[in-house]
């Protein structure tokens, strides 16, 4: 690679493990650490939830090969999903679900089209990282799926989570 080609390379989004400012003042200072955020995709029709790390960069199995627009009509007849950003934090007695925010997504595999508002997905990830709980707009069956998933994934983390999370998710 020539020097000119190197200078043309753009600096991409960097995921940095641990505290980027820990011990040095070089590259990564001020970068966002996404270490404790996990994307969970809820398949409403199938009634199941799973962690999809690919969703961090809009490359989950559900999103792959789909052209997304902000027009619902483009994905009409598609399958509805929730992308839920789950942030884990630590209290004195252990880790807990600190931020949980949900975003809507519709995928029509046949048409290879989908509906989502990327800005909403980014903003909800940010809100989750800031320890917000935003799940009140979810449908009842999806709340139940998410509740079962979080509780089943780690019952102790579920018990240590805020009362607001349990209240907002209970059907």
N, C-alpha and C positions, 0 to 999 in steps of 0.2 A: 504494500500500500504506500503510495507516495505521500509526501508531506502535504501536498495540496488536497488529496483525498481525505486525509486525517482531519484537516482543518474544516472540511465541509461536513464532517459527521456531526450530527446533532446530539446533544446530551439528552438521553432518554430519562424516563421516570425511574428513579432508583429506590428500591426497597432496601432499607438499611436495618440490620438486626441490632437490637440493643440501643443504647443512648448514643446518637450520632455525635454528641458534643463531649463524650466521655474521654477525657485525657488528652485531646488534641484539638487544634484549631484549624485543621485542613479541610479536605474535601468532605462534604456531607454535613457540615455545620449548618443548622437551620433546616435540614431536610426533615421530612415527615417520616416517622417510623410507623409502619403498619403491622408491626410484629404481633399485636394482640387483637387484630381484626380478622374475622373470618366471614366469608359470604356463604349463606345457607340458602339453597333454592328449594322452594316448596312447589311441588307438582300437585296442584289442587285436585285435579281429576283422579290421579293415582292415590292421593291421600298420603303422600310421603315427603319427607324432607331429607336433604343431604348436603354435606359441606362440599362446595364446588370452588376450589381455590382458583380455577381458571376465570371465575367471574370477577376477580380483582382487576382484570384487564379486558373485561367483556369477551372472554374466550372460553366460557363454560361449554359443556356439551350441548346445552339447550340453545346457546347463542350462536354456536359455530355454523357458518354457512347461511346465515340469515341476514338480510338487509333490513335494518331497523329504521323506522320513520316515526315522526310524532303524530301521524295521522292514523287513528284507530281503524278506519275503513280499509287501509292497506292490508291489515292482518285479520280482517273479518272472517269468522268461522275458525279462528285459531284456538290454541290451547292457552289457558291462563296460568300464570306462575306468579310467585312472589319471590323477589330477591331480598333477603333479610341480612342486614349487616349486624353481626354480633361482636361486640367488643368485650374482652375479658380484662378485669382489673383485679388487684389484690387488696384484701383487707387484712387485719391482724390475724384473723382466723382462717384465711385462705382465699383462693380465687373465687370470683363470682361473675355473673353476667351483668356488666355495668351499663352497656349501651346496646339497645336493640331497636333497629329501625327497619321498616319494610317499604319496598318499592314495587310497583306494579309492572308486569311484563306480559305481553301476549305474543305467541309464536305460531305462525301458520306454516308448517313444514312444506305442505303441498305448493303453496305460492312462494315459498322461501322469503317470506316477509314477516316482519315483526313490529310490534309497537312498544316503545319505551321512551321515556323522556330522560336522556342522558344526564341533563343538569340535575334532575330530581335524584337520580342514582348517586351522583357525586355528592350532592348536598346531604342526602340521608347518610352516606358513609361518614361524612364529616360530623354530622349530628351524633351518630353512634360513637365515634371516637371521643366526642365531648360528653359522653355518658348520658345521652338522652334516650328516653323510651318513647318511640312513636309507632304504635301498632293499632291504635284505635280505629283506623280506617280499613283494617282487614276484615274479611268476612269471617263469620263464626267458625265454619269448618277449618279454615286455614289457621285461625288462632289455636284451635285444638291440636292440629298437626304440629304447630310450632311448640306449643306447651309440652306435648308428649316428647318431641325431639329434644328440647333443652333439658327437660327433667331426666329423660332416659340417657342422654349423653353423659351427664354428670350430676347425679342427685344432690351431692354436697354443694356444688356451685349454684344449683337451683335454689336450695334452702338459704344460702347466703345472699342471694339476689334481693334487690329492693322489693318492698311491698308493692310499689307502683307497677313493677313488671308483672307480678302475679295477678294483681287486680285488673290491669289492662288486657291481659290475655285470657283470664278465666271467662268462660262462656256462661 
